[in-house]
Amino acid sequence: MADHRKTWLLILACILCGAVAQSSSVEPNRPNIILIYLDDLAWNGTPIAMDDSMPNSRMPVLEMPNLESLARQGMKFRNAYGSPQCSPARASLQIGQSAPRSGFTVYLGSKQPYYDTKREYQAYPLVPNVSDLELDPDAVTIAEALKSLGYVSAHVGKWHMRGDPGKEGYVVHDGDTNNNPGNPQSGMRRMPDVVTDPKLMFSITETAIKFIDDQARENTPFYLQISHYAMHAGRECLHETRNKYVRHPLVQAWYRDNNKRPETINRKDDPAIWLGMAEDLDGRIGAVLDKLEELGIEDETYVVVAGDNGYRHDELQLEPDLKQPLHARKWWLWDGGLRVPMIVKGPDIKAGTVFDGNVINYDFLPTFVDWAGGNPAELKNIDGISLAAYMAGAAPTEEFLSRNLYFHYPHYRRSVPHSAIISGSSKVIHFYDRPDLPMLFDLSGDIGEVGNIAAKFPELHRELYTDMMLYLEEVGARFPKENPNYAPEEYTSEKAYRERALWGPFEGQRTLESDEI
């Protein structure tokens, strides 16, 4: 009997040894990655202070409990940069390239190869540039890079880069979507009596959750990009959410001060709808987080929430003592057009942490590849750097902290053709219609870009300006040219001229606007 027992114990030991050997050869579980991309949400557009020392770096009145919980559980980024407009932001995110390198600098249609010769620009000081119309076929997207690492990828919501997401590696997607699908109430002065899917955020989330379910069932690592139409112009929310904010004392005071009534106000002007839209969006973020918890995969999933471009929300002034912390807005390369909110939670990210180094949208591709077990160094022709080690707690190197970030917007929209470089806390902006006026700022003590210190530090300006122009030439950036038919009187009578003059270049100290501090 004892011999039989020894024999069975020996067999069991061999089985266990085999199982251990087999498990050691199995590739460890790879994390899932979810990016929740928010449209037109300012750096200070959430209830989370992006800078704890600045009360105006958060939005008063607004409640977003799921996003706030995510920030407590993960890391927030004080100095996260996007692009001056949504389409170039999405392109940079997908392929890890700066806008001047990719050539995707704006969302405009043109058949011209280099210059934008629209009739409306005939009298302007410069002849602006055209942009690439879609992603370069040779560029590697997030989905394509992760596919080789065993990932399945989905993109739901706003694509806005033309082209077919399916040809860019996404097995589930909504097609070549632009802003239009996200405005189901377009043309309506007030919200209809029944609203069930504002900005399509509920249906987008349902598609996303089905994708998560499917991949969890197959035990397949996945990348999911949920590109919401909120908070883009065209305000929509559930009636019950709007009613909550209509009753808020500060919103009530705003109605009185502006001689508005909640029953008749145009929805594009109603702060209660904007606030309600943000809270409804937060509920959809919560639905995704709840699904991860339900499936038991929240601890093996990175969740990134970020904005696409800078913006300027008047709702900040609901709190009378608060002023805008940043200069300008979307379409401009001032920090008001570039800084975005960003929060990340994941398996190795310490709760409640803050990262102060500069990060940018073209860092996402190498970071995601790093998380997935790939080698970011194998990605070719990119500008981004993996943030994975820094998110896991590594101290950023001086080289990282002082690296150059490049921005290029050689177009007229509400703005003018200009470029910018940020190196650490130093920033140079170059306006092509005023090449004689150098612009240099120290963002460490002047986040509002009030004081142009180029005259005080000409060597630093010259060094950064030279670095920027050499880079732009190296990557084949397009440059505007002088317009021989420039007609000053016609140009200054154009409706956007006031903003261009107000937010253009200046010497010394600029005059603060009434809503800035």
PyMOL commands that set and color helices and strands:
alter all, ss='L'
color gray80, all
select helices_A, chain A and resi 2-25+55-57+65-73+86-95+99-102+119-121+142-147+165-168+180-182+198-218+239-246+249-257+271-295+298-300+314-318+335-338+361-371+376-378+388-391+398-401+458-474+488-492+497-502
alter helices_A, ss='H'
color red, helices_A
select strands_A, chain A and resi 32-38+75-77+80-81+126-127+152-157+172-173+222-227+301-307+342-345+353-355+359-360+404-409+418-423+426-431+440-442+481-482
alter strands_A, ss='S'
color yellow, strands_A
deselect
rebuild
show_as cartoon
